[in-house]
Amino acid sequence: MTGVHLTGQLVCGDIGEVAAVVRHLASHVALTRAEAGCISFCVSRTESPFVWQVDERFRDAAAFKAHQDRVASSEWGRATAGIERRYTIDGL
């Protein structure tokens, strides 16, 4: 496999966290897909209303790091900072 692949779940602890994801997700997805080096980016709700499946692919470690840096200071990053992430990352 080439590039960096992140997969896992975004797990909300309460309805307030769910609301934050719903409010900010569309913009986060659009901004991420527009990033240089983003190959694919998908966040989809699972059968549980509190859990989203996350699958990301980036061209290389530099593109993935740029994404992480952007997200850390973004509206999405601030709004979802406390939400549990259960991710695995391959390719770093």
N, C-alpha and C positions, 0 to 999 in steps of 0.2 A: 504494500500500500504506500502511496506517496502522499505527502502533505500531512496535515494535522486533522484528526477526527475526534470530536468531542461527542459523547452520547451519554444520556442519562435522564434524570427527572428533576424538575423544579417542583418542590413540594411545599404547598402553602399550609400554614398552621391554623389559619382562621379566615373568616369571610373578608376581613379587611385586607389581608394579603391577596386573596383571590381578586378583590376589586382593583387593587394596584396593578396586578398582572393584566387584567382585562383592559384597564384604562390605558396602559402604556405599550401593550404588546405590538399592535399594528405598526406603530412608529418605529419601535425597536427592530422589528423584522425588516421593514423597508430600508432603514438606515444601514443595517448589517449587510443586506443583500447588495447594496450599492458600494460597499467597501472594495477596494482593490484587494484581490487575493481571496475573496469569498467565492468558493465553488458552489456550496449549497448551505442553506440555513432553514431549518424547519422546527417550529414549536407548535405542537398540537395537543389539545386537551385529551386526556385519557377518559376512561369510564368514570374515574373519580373526579368530582368537580374541584378537588384541591390539588390535582397532580397534572402536570404537563410533561409530555415527552419532548426532549430536546435532541436534535441531531445537527451538528455543524461540521462542515468541511472547509478547510482553508488550504491554499496553495502550499504554504510552508510555515515554519515557525515564526518568521518575521511578520507575516500577514496575520497570524493568530495573535501574536503579541500586540500588534497595532489595534486589532479588534478589542482585546482585553483592556488596553489602555483607554481607548475611546469610551468603552462601556463604563468603566470605573467612574468617569466624570460626567456621564450622561444623565438625563432625566430618568431613564429606565434604571440605571445603576443606583441612583439615589433612592428611587421609589421601591426597589426590590432588594435592597442590600441585606435585609434581615431574613429573607426567605431562604429556606434550606435548599441546597443544591446537592444532588447525588450524581456526580459526573465521573466518567472515566475519560482520559485523554490519551490517544495514541499518536505517535509521530513526533513527540518532543524529545 
